[in-house]
Amino acid sequence: MASAAVGHDGDMNKKQKLTTAGAAAAVLVVAGGGVAIAGSDDDDATERPIEGSALQQAEDAALAETGEGEVTGTEIEDEESYYEVEVTLDDGSQVDVQLDQDFAVVSSETDDESDSGDDD
């Protein structure tokens, strides 16, 4: 009788080990999927620059708004507006000019990137 009980306990241990291993594998699959989802939240990967004739119109509108500077970046269908134009001013500061589909200025905002280096 003692050998039958040991055999039965041995079967239970195998079942428990298989169940535990299966649960651990499921956790790894779910955790791995979460990492893949979290890793795909890259805003830069979805940015599209303004192209064609729209680029010239957007640049002209942004430079008219800032009064000076050089266009250093553009984006279509930005989260804040239809077009975004980044202008670097003569003093090195940057202004993001938000435009609607008709190239009218929606807003403009100076980036708060302080230059901590020496300007000798």
Secondary structure per residue as TSV (DSSP state, phi and psi in degrees):
chain	resnum	aa	ss	phi	psi
A	1	M	-	360.0	-36.0
A	2	A	H	-63.1	-35.9
A	3	S	H	-70.5	-33.0
A	4	A	H	-67.5	-39.0
A	5	A	H	-67.2	-38.8
A	6	V	H	-66.0	-42.2
A	7	G	H	-62.5	-41.7
A	8	H	H	-65.0	-43.8
A	9	D	H	-63.5	-35.6
A	10	G	H	-63.5	-40.2
A	11	D	H	-64.9	-39.6
A	12	M	H	-65.1	-39.9
A	13	N	H	-63.4	-38.8
A	14	K	H	-64.4	-43.8
A	15	K	H	-63.6	-43.3
A	16	Q	H	-63.9	-40.0
A	17	K	H	-65.8	-42.3
A	18	L	H	-65.9	-41.0
A	19	T	H	-64.5	-43.5
A	20	T	H	-64.2	-43.1
A	21	A	H	-64.4	-40.2
A	22	G	H	-64.8	-41.7
A	23	A	H	-65.5	-41.0
A	24	A	H	-63.9	-40.1
A	25	A	H	-64.1	-40.5
A	26	A	H	-63.9	-39.4
A	27	V	H	-63.8	-42.6
A	28	L	H	-63.3	-40.6
A	29	V	H	-64.0	-45.8
A	30	V	H	-65.3	-44.7
A	31	A	H	-64.1	-40.8
A	32	G	H	-62.5	-39.0
A	33	G	H	-65.6	-36.7
A	34	G	H	-65.1	-38.7
A	35	V	H	-66.3	-41.4
A	36	A	H	-63.8	-40.2
A	37	I	H	-68.2	-45.2
A	38	A	H	-64.8	-37.0
A	39	G	H	-71.0	-18.1
A	40	S	T	-89.4	5.0
A	41	D	-	-87.6	59.2
A	42	D	-	-105.2	106.6
A	43	D	H	-62.9	-37.6
A	44	D	H	-64.3	-29.4
A	45	A	H	-68.4	-23.6
A	46	T	H	-99.7	-4.5
A	47	E	-	-69.9	137.3
A	48	R	B	-123.3	127.8
A	49	P	-	-72.9	155.1
A	50	I	-	-72.6	138.6
A	51	E	-	-131.3	167.1
A	52	G	T	67.0	-150.4
A	53	S	H	-65.2	-26.3
A	54	A	H	-63.5	-32.0
A	55	L	H	-62.1	-47.5
A	56	Q	H	-63.3	-41.4
A	57	Q	H	-65.4	-40.8
A	58	A	H	-67.0	-42.5
A	59	E	H	-61.8	-46.2
A	60	D	H	-59.8	-44.0
A	61	A	H	-65.9	-41.3
A	62	A	H	-68.2	-42.9
A	63	L	H	-68.9	-32.5
A	64	A	H	-64.8	-36.4
A	65	E	H	-69.1	-44.1
A	66	T	H	-83.8	-26.0
A	67	G	S	80.4	-6.6
A	68	E	S	-168.2	175.9
A	69	G	-	104.3	-171.8
A	70	E	E	-134.7	135.6
A	71	V	E	-71.2	123.2
A	72	T	E	-116.5	-2.5
A	73	G	E	-173.0	149.9
A	74	T	E	-140.5	157.0
A	75	E	E	-151.9	136.8
A	76	I	E	-101.2	144.0
A	77	E	S	56.4	50.3
A	78	D	-	-66.6	160.9
A	79	E	S	-67.9	-19.0
A	80	E	S	-99.3	-25.4
A	81	S	S	-161.1	179.3
A	82	Y	S	-71.3	-44.4
A	83	Y	E	-122.0	144.3
A	84	E	E	-127.3	131.5
A	85	V	E	-123.9	125.0
A	86	E	E	-95.9	125.3
A	87	V	E	-118.2	128.7
A	88	T	E	-96.2	119.6
A	89	L	-	-78.0	167.9
A	90	D	T	-59.8	-28.5
A	91	D	T	-85.1	2.1
A	92	G	S	94.8	-13.1
A	93	S	-	-73.1	159.3
A	94	Q	E	-117.6	140.7
A	95	V	E	-122.9	129.8
A	96	D	E	-96.1	117.7
A	97	V	E	-104.3	121.8
A	98	Q	E	-96.7	130.3
A	99	L	E	-124.6	149.4
A	100	D	-	-86.8	-174.9
A	101	Q	T	-64.9	-19.8
A	102	D	T	-97.6	11.1
A	103	F	-	68.4	21.3
A	104	A	-	-84.0	140.8
A	105	V	E	-69.6	125.1
A	106	V	E	-91.7	-43.1
A	107	S	E	-166.0	164.6
A	108	S	E	-144.0	143.0
A	109	E	E	-143.8	130.9
A	110	T	E	-79.7	130.3
A	111	D	-	-68.2	139.1
A	112	D	-	-94.1	56.2
A	113	E	-	-99.9	99.7
A	114	S	-	-75.7	135.0
A	115	D	-	-90.4	109.5
A	116	S	-	-90.2	0.9
A	117	G	S	-82.3	168.4
A	118	D	-	-80.5	136.2
A	119	D	-	-106.6	57.7
A	120	D	-	-80.7	360.0
